[in-house]
């Protein structure tokens, strides 16, 4: 969970100057926390995140 929060913060800092479409590949077992982080990230930055879950 801490790694996901760090990733979200890094993404927010990196892409805050302009909106972009981002793609995130994550394990299916992390779906719930990833969705929460992605939702918050999209609200804070205006970037659209497409998440693809895998095994």
C-alpha contacts under 8 A as a table, 3 or more apart, distances in Angstrom:
res1	aa1	res2	aa2	distance
1	X	4	X	5.13
1	X	5	X	6.33
1	X	33	X	7.23
2	X	5	X	5.12
2	X	6	X	6.17
3	X	6	X	5.02
3	X	7	X	6.10
4	X	7	X	4.96
4	X	8	X	6.13
4	X	34	X	7.23
4	X	37	X	7.65
5	X	8	X	5.08
5	X	9	X	6.18
5	X	37	X	7.08
6	X	9	X	5.11
6	X	10	X	6.11
7	X	10	X	5.05
7	X	11	X	6.09
8	X	11	X	5.05
8	X	12	X	6.13
8	X	37	X	6.74
8	X	38	X	7.52
8	X	41	X	6.59
9	X	12	X	5.04
9	X	13	X	6.27
10	X	13	X	5.22
10	X	14	X	6.02
11	X	14	X	5.08
11	X	15	X	5.90
11	X	16	X	7.89
12	X	15	X	5.53
12	X	16	X	5.43
12	X	41	X	6.73
12	X	44	X	7.78
12	X	45	X	6.43
13	X	16	X	5.51
14	X	17	X	7.71
15	X	18	X	6.00
15	X	19	X	6.93
15	X	20	X	7.37
15	X	45	X	7.66
15	X	47	X	7.91
16	X	19	X	7.05
16	X	45	X	5.68
18	X	47	X	7.96
19	X	45	X	7.03
19	X	46	X	5.72
19	X	47	X	4.73
19	X	48	X	7.66
20	X	46	X	7.95
20	X	47	X	5.02
20	X	48	X	6.37
21	X	47	X	5.98
21	X	48	X	4.84
21	X	49	X	5.92
21	X	50	X	7.50
22	X	47	X	7.19
22	X	48	X	6.09
22	X	49	X	4.67
22	X	50	X	6.13
23	X	49	X	5.70
23	X	50	X	4.83
23	X	51	X	5.89
23	X	52	X	7.59
24	X	49	X	6.97
24	X	50	X	6.17
24	X	51	X	4.75
24	X	52	X	6.24
25	X	51	X	5.85
25	X	52	X	4.93
25	X	53	X	5.90
25	X	54	X	7.35
26	X	30	X	6.86
26	X	31	X	7.59
26	X	34	X	7.86
26	X	51	X	7.15
26	X	52	X	6.36
26	X	53	X	4.99
26	X	54	X	6.34
27	X	30	X	5.58
27	X	31	X	7.15
27	X	53	X	5.35
27	X	54	X	5.05
27	X	55	X	5.70
28	X	31	X	5.42
28	X	53	X	4.94
28	X	54	X	5.30
28	X	55	X	5.68
29	X	32	X	7.89
29	X	55	X	7.89
30	X	33	X	5.83
30	X	34	X	5.96
31	X	34	X	5.21
31	X	35	X	6.02
31	X	53	X	7.31
32	X	35	X	5.36
32	X	36	X	6.56
33	X	36	X	5.19
33	X	37	X	6.28
34	X	37	X	5.13
34	X	38	X	5.94
35	X	38	X	5.11
35	X	39	X	6.02
36	X	39	X	5.27
36	X	40	X	6.33
37	X	40	X	5.20
37	X	41	X	6.01
38	X	41	X	4.94
38	X	42	X	6.02
38	X	49	X	6.72
39	X	42	X	5.24
39	X	43	X	6.30
40	X	43	X	5.17
40	X	44	X	6.16
41	X	44	X	5.18
41	X	45	X	6.01
41	X	46	X	7.82
41	X	47	X	7.56
42	X	45	X	5.39
42	X	46	X	5.12
42	X	47	X	5.19
42	X	48	X	5.95
42	X	49	X	6.97
43	X	46	X	5.77
43	X	47	X	7.91
